[in-house]
Amino acid sequence: MPRIPSAIIGHESPIEALRADIASGNVAHAYLFHGPAHLGKMTTALWFAEKLLCAGLDEERRKQSVQEIEHLTHPDLFIIDQLWMEDVCEDWDVIARSSNIPQEHRQKAGAKSDMISIDDIRALHGRLHEKGLSPYRCCIIRSVDRMQDLASNVLLKILEEPPEGLVFILTADSADALLPTIVSRARSMHFHRVADHALQPLLGDVSEDDQGFILGLAQGAPGLLFALRNDPDALRAHRAQHNAALAFWNGRTLADRLQSITPLFKRGEEAGRLLLHLALVLRLKPDHCVPEVQAFTALVEGLQTNAHRQILAQRFALDSLAV
C-alpha cells in the first residue's frame, strides 16, 4: 500500500506552488508532474491528494482519511497505476496495492501490454461522476505517457469538461510524449533531479564505498536510491554489471569485450542494467572519444528495434575497439 510521506525529498519549487494553490483556493482541475523516472512524482501526487482530501478535517477524521488513502479505500480517490497483464502481473492483491479502478476488462481481453487503453479510461470515467464526500476528489494516473491514442482522446474530453471538484494529477517521464492538448489543459510542473547533498543523509549507515556507488547510480533519483539501499541483492547485481562494463571498456581484445557483454544478447533486466553501466562508465572514462560514443549510441538505437541483438552487440564490440 502507498505510504503518505511526512516530507518530500527535494522538489521545493513544486511543493511550494502546490501549497500556495491550496492556501489560495486556486486549485487547478488538472496537474501534470513530469520529469525523469524515480524522482518522486508519484509520491508527490499522493501527498498532494492527501492534502486536498483532508483539507478542513479535524484530527480524528484526518487520521481516518489518511488511512483510507494509504489503503486506496477513500471514496474520493481514484488511481490508475499498476495494470493487470497476462503472464506478467495477474495477482489482484498486488495490483490492488497501487490501483483501485476496476480492471476485470483487461483479464477478459487477456491484456499483454502495460499501455493504458480506452477501456481503462472508460472504467475510470464510470466512477468519476459518483457523488463525493469531500470538497475535492482526486484522480491520479501514473505514467500517463503509457496511454494509447484512443485513450488519450477520451481523457482529453474529460479534461475539457471535468466533473465539479475533481482534480486530476498526472505523472509522466516526458511531457513531449503526450498530446499537446492534454498538456495545455493541465498545470505543468517539472521535477528535477535531487542534489546528492540532499540524498546523502538517506543512506544512513551504508558503507562509504556503497554510498558513493549508490549516489552515482541513482543520479539524483530518490526512488532508485531507496531501492538500492533496501535491496542488497539488487545492489550486488548492479555491482556485477558495473564490473562487466569496466571490463568491456578496458578490454584489449575483441574476445574480451564480447565476453563482457553477453547479457545484451537477450532482453531482460540484466541487459538493461548492463546497458546503464556501459553508459555510466563511458561517461566517466577520461579518455573516451567520439567514435566510442557513436558506437554506443548506435547500439542503444539498434536494441530498440527488432534487429538481431547478438549481431548488434558484436558490431558494437568491434566498432568500439577500432578507435
C-alpha positions in Angstrom: 0.0 0.0 0.0 1.3 3.5 -0.7 2.6 5.5 2.3 1.9 9.2 2.6 5.3 10.9 3.3 5.6 13.4 6.0 8.1 15.3 3.9 9.1 15.2 0.2 12.8 14.9 -0.6 13.8 17.9 -2.7 11.3 19.4 -5.2 10.9 22.5 -3.1 9.6 24.6 -6.0 6.7 22.3 -7.0 5.8 21.7 -3.3 5.7 25.4 -2.6 3.5 26.0 -5.6 1.1 23.2 -4.6 0.9 24.5 -1.0 0.1 28.0 -2.4 -2.7 26.7 -4.6 -4.3 25.0 -1.6 -3.9 28.1 0.6 -5.4 30.4 -2.0 -8.1 28.1 -3.2 -6.7 28.3 -6.7 -6.5 24.5 -7.2 -6.4 23.6 -10.9 -8.6 20.9 -12.3 -5.5 19.1 -13.6 -1.8 18.9 -12.8 1.0 17.3 -14.8 4.1 16.2 -12.9 6.8 15.4 -15.4 10.5 14.6 -15.2 12.8 11.5 -15.3 11.7 8.3 -13.6 12.1 7.6 -9.9 12.3 11.3 -8.8 9.2 11.1 -6.6 6.4 12.3 -8.9 4.0 9.6 -7.7 5.0 10.2 -4.1 4.3 13.9 -4.5 1.0 13.1 -6.2 -0.2 11.0 -3.2 1.0 13.8 -0.8 -1.0 16.4 -2.8 -4.1 14.2 -2.9 -3.8 13.7 0.9 -3.6 17.5 1.4 -6.7 18.1 -0.8 -8.8 15.3 0.6 -8.0 16.1 4.2 -8.4 19.9 4.0 -10.6 21.3 6.8 -10.9 17.9 8.6 -10.5 17.6 12.4 -7.6 15.5 13.6 -9.6 12.3 14.2 -11.2 12.4 10.8 -7.9 13.4 9.1 -6.2 10.3 10.5 -9.0 8.1 9.3 -8.8 9.7 5.8 -5.0 9.2 5.7 -5.5 5.5 6.5 -8.2 5.2 3.8 -5.9 6.9 1.3 -3.0 4.6 2.1 -5.2 1.6 1.7 -6.8 3.0 -1.5 -10.3 2.8 0.0 -11.0 6.5 0.2 -14.2 7.1 -1.8 -12.9 10.2 -3.4 -9.5 8.9 -4.6 -9.1 7.1 -7.9 -5.8 5.7 -9.0 -4.5 4.0 -12.2 -1.0 2.7 -11.5 -0.1 -1.0 -11.9 -2.2 -2.8 -14.6 -3.3 -6.4 -15.0 -1.2 -8.2 -17.7 -1.4 -11.8 -18.8 1.7 -13.8 -17.8 3.3 -10.7 -16.2 1.1 -9.4 -13.4 -2.0 -11.5 -12.7 -2.1 -11.2 -8.9 -5.1 -9.0 -8.0 -3.7 -8.4 -4.5 -0.5 -6.9 -5.9 -2.5 -4.7 -8.3 -4.8 -3.5 -5.5 -1.8 -2.1 -3.6 -1.4 0.7 -6.2 -4.6 0.8 -8.3 -8.3 1.0 -7.3 -10.0 1.3 -10.7 -11.8 -1.9 -12.0 -9.6 -3.9 -14.4 -11.6 -7.0 -15.0 -11.9 -6.0 -18.6 -8.2 -6.4 -19.0 -8.4 -10.0 -17.7 -11.3 -10.8 -20.1 -9.3 -9.5 -23.0 -6.1 -11.1 -22.0 -4.2 -7.8 -21.9 -0.4 -8.3 -22.5 0.6 -4.6 -22.5 1.3 -2.0 -19.9 -0.3 0.6 -22.2 -3.4 2.4 -20.8 -6.2 1.5 -23.1 -9.5 3.3 -23.9 -11.3 0.6 -21.8 -9.1 1.6 -18.8 -10.1 5.2 -19.2 -13.8 4.2 -19.7 -13.6 2.2 -16.4 -12.2 5.2 -14.7 -14.9 7.5 -16.3 -17.6 5.3 -14.9 -16.6 6.3 -11.3 -15.8 10.0 -11.8 -19.4 11.1 -11.6 -20.1 9.4 -8.3 -21.2 11.8 -5.6 -18.2 12.7 -3.4 -17.8 13.2 0.3 -15.0 15.7 0.2 -14.7 19.2 -1.3 -12.2 17.8 -3.7 -11.9 14.4 -5.4 -8.6 13.3 -6.8 -7.7 11.1 -9.8 -4.1 10.1 -10.1 -2.8 8.4 -13.3 0.8 7.3 -13.1 2.9 7.4 -16.3 0.1 8.9 -18.4 2.5 8.7 -21.3 1.5 5.0 -21.4 -1.8 5.9 -22.9 -2.9 4.6 -26.3 -4.1 7.3 -28.8 -7.8 6.5 -28.3 -7.4 6.6 -24.5 -5.7 10.0 -24.8 -8.6 11.3 -26.8 -11.1 10.1 -24.2 -9.1 11.6 -21.4 -8.8 14.9 -23.3 -12.6 15.1 -23.5 -12.9 14.5 -19.7 -10.3 17.2 -19.1 -12.2 19.7 -21.3 -15.4 19.2 -19.2 -14.2 17.8 -15.8 -16.7 16.9 -13.1 -17.1 19.6 -10.4 -14.4 19.4 -7.7 -12.4 16.7 -9.5 -8.6 17.2 -9.6 -6.5 15.2 -12.0 -2.9 14.5 -11.0 -1.0 13.0 -14.0 2.6 11.9 -14.0 4.9 11.3 -17.0 8.6 10.9 -17.7 8.3 13.4 -20.5 5.6 15.9 -21.4 6.7 15.7 -25.0 5.2 12.2 -25.2 1.7 13.5 -24.5 -0.8 15.2 -26.7 -0.1 18.9 -26.7 -3.8 19.5 -26.0 -3.6 17.4 -22.8 -0.5 19.3 -21.6 -2.2 22.6 -22.3 -5.2 21.7 -20.1 -3.0 20.8 -17.0 -0.9 22.9 -14.8 2.6 21.7 -15.7 5.3 21.1 -13.0 8.7 19.9 -13.9 10.6 17.7 -11.4 14.4 17.9 -11.5 17.0 15.5 -10.2 17.7 15.9 -6.5 21.2 17.1 -5.4 23.5 14.5 -3.8 23.9 16.5 -0.6 20.1 16.2 -0.1 20.2 12.4 -0.7 23.3 11.6 1.3 21.6 11.6 4.7 19.1 9.0 3.5 21.9 6.4 3.2 22.4 6.2 6.9 24.9 3.6 8.0 25.6 2.3 4.4 29.4 1.9 3.9 31.2 4.8 2.4 32.1 2.8 -0.7 28.5 1.8 -1.3 27.3 5.3 -0.6 29.4 6.7 -3.5 28.3 3.8 -5.8 24.6 4.3 -4.9 24.7 8.1 -5.4 26.4 7.7 -8.7 23.9 5.2 -9.9 20.8 7.0 -8.5 21.7 10.1 -10.5 19.5 12.3 -8.3 16.6 9.9 -8.2 15.4 9.2 -4.6 13.4 6.2 -5.8 16.4 4.4 -7.2 18.4 5.3 -4.1 15.8 3.7 -1.8 15.6 0.6 -4.0 19.4 0.1 -3.9 19.7 0.9 -0.2 16.9 -1.5 0.8 17.7 -4.4 -1.5 21.2 -5.9 -1.1 20.6 -8.4 -3.9 19.8 -5.6 -6.4 22.9 -3.7 -5.2 25.1 -6.8 -5.8 23.5 -7.2 -9.3 24.4 -3.6 -10.2 27.9 -4.1 -8.8 28.3 -7.1 -11.1 27.1 -5.3 -14.2 29.3 -2.3 -13.3 32.3 -4.5 -13.2 31.3 -6.1 -16.5 31.1 -2.6 -18.0 34.5 -1.7 -16.7 35.9 -4.9 -18.1 34.3 -4.1 -21.5 35.7 -0.6 -21.8 39.1 -1.8 -20.6 39.2 -4.9 -22.8 42.0 -5.0 -25.3 40.8 -7.8 -27.5 37.5 -8.4 -29.3 37.1 -11.7 -27.4 37.5 -9.9 -24.0 34.9 -7.3 -24.9 32.4 -9.8 -26.3 32.6 -11.9 -23.1 31.7 -8.9 -21.0 28.5 -8.1 -22.9 26.9 -11.5 -23.4 23.8 -10.4 -21.3 23.0 -8.0 -24.2 22.2 -10.9 -26.4 18.8 -11.4 -24.7 16.2 -8.9 -23.5 15.7 -8.6 -19.7 16.7 -6.8 -16.6 20.3 -8.0 -16.7 20.7 -6.5 -20.2 19.1 -3.2 -19.1 21.4 -2.9 -16.1 24.5 -3.6 -18.2 23.4 -1.0 -20.8 23.1 1.5 -18.0 26.5 0.8 -16.6 28.1 0.8 -20.0 26.8 4.4 -20.3 27.9 5.4 -16.8 31.4 4.1 -17.2 31.8 5.6 -20.7 30.7 9.0 -19.4 33.4 8.9 -16.6 36.1 7.4 -18.8 38.7 10.1 -19.0 39.9 9.2 -22.5 36.6 8.4 -24.2 36.4 9.6 -27.7 33.7 10.5 -30.3 33.8 7.1 -32.1 33.2 5.2 -28.8 30.2 7.4 -28.1 28.9 6.9 -31.6 29.3 3.1 -31.3 27.4 3.1 -28.0 24.7 5.3 -29.4 24.3 3.0 -32.4 24.0 0.0 -30.0 21.2 1.7 -28.0 19.3 2.7 -31.0 19.6 -0.7 -32.5 18.4 -2.5 -29.4 15.2 -0.5 -29.6 14.4 -2.2 -32.9 13.8 -5.9 -33.8 17.4 -6.2 -35.1 19.4 -9.3 -34.0 20.7 -8.4 -30.6 23.8 -10.6 -30.7 24.9 -9.2 -34.1 24.3 -5.6 -32.7 26.5 -6.4 -29.6 29.2 -7.9 -31.8 29.3 -4.9 -34.1 29.4 -2.6 -31.0 32.4 -4.5 -29.6 34.2 -4.3 -32.9 33.4 -0.7 -33.6 34.4 0.4 -30.1 37.7 -1.5 -30.2 38.6 0.0 -33.6 39.1 3.6 -32.3 
